[in-house]
Amino acid sequence: MTLAIAGVEVSYDKFVNDVASRVVSIMKEEAKKPEFVSQREACRLFGRANVERWRRTGAIEPIKRPGKLEYRYNDLRKQFEAKQDYEQDI
């Protein structure tokens, strides 16, 4: 059995194996990401203004540890990937 994708014929087995390989690759990359990041690292990765805005609006909540603040990496990533709606006061 073959599939025609964008005008190119590919065997079904090759297609399934390529998709499975890509999924495994993505899962390995996700497993490497930390559950929590420090405030400094959050600001470095996503921008200080973004982190401060997300915290101010309640979109993210810091986890307080002795002597530092941390954020859940997935919460930061979710906000970063979300479409931002900036309202301007006129």
N, C-alpha and C positions, 0 to 999 in steps of 0.2 A: 504494500500500500504506500502511496506517495501523497504528499501534500503540496499544493502550489501556493507559495507564499511570496507575494510581491513579484510574481512572474517567474520565480525560481522553484523548481521541483526538488523536494527534500523527502527522503524516506521517513516514514512515521517513526521508526526506531531511532533514527538519528535526531529527529526533532525532540522526542521525549527525553533522550539521553542528554541533549544540550540544555533543555529546560531544567532537568534534574540537577545537572552540574552547576548551573547558574544559581539555583535555589540553595544548594549546599554552600556555594561560595558566599552568598549573601548571609546565610545563617552563621557561618564562621566569622565573618566581619562583625555581625551584631553581637556575637558572644564575646568579642574582644573589648567592646565598649563598656566602660565602668557603669555601675549602678548610680553612683553619686560622684559629683565633681565639686571642687572647692569654688568659692565665689570668684577667686582670681582666675581659675581655669574657665569658669563659665563666661566671665567677661572677655577672656582671650578668645574663646571659641565663637561666641555669639554677639559680642560687642557690649560694652558697659552700659550704653544708653538703652539697649534692648532689655538687658537683664533688669535694670532699674525700673523701666516702664512696666515690664511684666510683673515685677514684684509689687509695684505701686498699685496696679490695677487688680491684683489678686489672682492673676493668671498662673503664677508659680508661688510656692511657699518654701522658704528656706528651712532646712533642718539644722537646728542649733546644736552644735557639739562644743565641748569645752575649748574655747579659744578660737573657734572658726565657724563659718556658715557654709553649708553645703546645699546643693540642689540635686534633685533627681535628673539624671541626664535625659531620660525619655521625656520628662516634662518640658525641658528646655528645647529639645529637638522638635517636639510637637508645636510649640509656640513659634519657633523659627520657621517651620514649614507652613504654618497657617497664613492665609491671606490676611494682611493687616489692613484695618479700616481706620485711617487717620482722619479724624474730623477736625476741621479748622474753624476757630471762632472768627466770625466776621463782624 
